């Protein structure tokens, strides 16, 4: 590839970096060295590939959503089926990778933050698989919204710690996980679930998720006869988007579109769309990036129907892809995402995650404006079983 | 000569150690901050670290997190904190004030503006918890241009190479984090600190202050024997939290006087 970010100090242009207290610098150096050592190590790669195939179920298929495309009457929509992975989302691609790294570093305890609970489940899963102690931090607000995933984590042997500080959502869970890490640095590996955090996390999480586009660039010509005109993915922190974008970055004919959570509408101010709204650049959770904040530099509370997108920042590589013009970012609000959710259920027999429904909704918006021979690839990053309570409640149904 | 250096020089002549209390500006009411600053000086503080409230204080334990939340309820922002220091300076021209906090409120103001306003307000040093030397080139240039000392942290996990790097960039004093954990944690290991100090002294000519987890006079004394200054934060914030508006100044003064007596025995 000619695209070659981040630089050796972890910067994507002006974004990224290592903005953490000195107390974490030693651990990050250790992690960086271990990752540099093992990322090209044939034995590590072999073990990773074995588990991705036999434990996760890769490669995930690409599916042509024919009925839905026909109904929309424009471009053909193809779905990368990350929802079919073990644990039901793309998150496991990364947790398998980081857990194998933790094993080689001799760390017996893993911790994670989670919003929707998908990353928490994926971490609890690999911790059970590799025999590690697992603690997951989750905002108490999210625990309410995503109770099936909380129970799943507990079944898998993880301890779920409710976080009561701040807005009680993903960002606060991340703060708390950082505090745990700095306290238990000797025996603990922090498995960050998105392409944010201090270097090397944004790079490492992207690399482990890049399997998604590595497969897609081979699968698309086989199935559709060519590469897509655009690749569409939802962006909270942005890990599934970086995964499906990565191997397409060097193909200028393929548009990359990231879809942020528009919440109750951009105009309402209640959203989680720092890129779409050109939020000021700031520093949070170890990196510099577009960041939703008030005039005093305090981080503001975000809103999205989907817990996984409810985050005030965004992975620094997305900030860079925005500035460089390589990717474009748009917002889809709660109602639009819900309509796409129901459409996919009705036309294709697939219940998508509310996060992924944002990407679907954007495809739904632009497909009718395009010719029928155009091709859209949407990353269906997760399945929606975890969201049935939320959707039922919004429809006024008690389960 | 900077106020910080003058203070440490004077203490050295007197063979005394610096007492450096910390509290969060605006906690639990913005009107209390300047009176508390003066009361701390009166009770024996040599330098004061004034916390700038932040919504996401990742390196802090629950006590200082709550202090930030209380201050933010009053919408205390960085420019208010600078105003408070300016007000304090009207009747105190000798006690150094170090602003301690996270980088984002400063990023939002802009480093050049911030450094200039620090100089105008009479701030002496700035400790940005989440800006290690690697990310401090720009910040360092702006602060030193206006004569503000960039204060850096070192930790039990800091290697020789990192200590040497901080030694090169730091001004004023170096803040050694006494334990692996967040502020206010309860597992301070004196033997481990004692072992680490010679490694720090090999590289660092500046005074060394130690903080995190110093909860009482006895610990303050033990730590003071090992270094040049003792930072007490969470314990003071706890005192503020447990006091009323009427007795907070008296309670905090009493606590700081006890700490002063202890540190002076070192």
Interface residues (C-beta under 8 A of the other chain):
Chain A: X9 X17 X18 X19 X20 X21 X22 X23 X25 X26 X27 X29 X165 X166 X171 X172 X175 X178 X179 X182 X183 X184 X185 X186 X280 X281 X282 X283 X284 X285 X286 X288 X291 X293 X295 X296 X297 X298 X299 X300
Chain B: X53 X54 X55 X56 X57 X58 X59 X61 X62 X65 X69 X72 X75 X77 X78 X79 X102 X103 X104 X105 X106 X107 X108 X109 X129 X130 X131 X132 X134 X135 X152 X153 X154 X155 X156 X157 X158 X159 X162 X166 X177 X180 X181 X182 X185
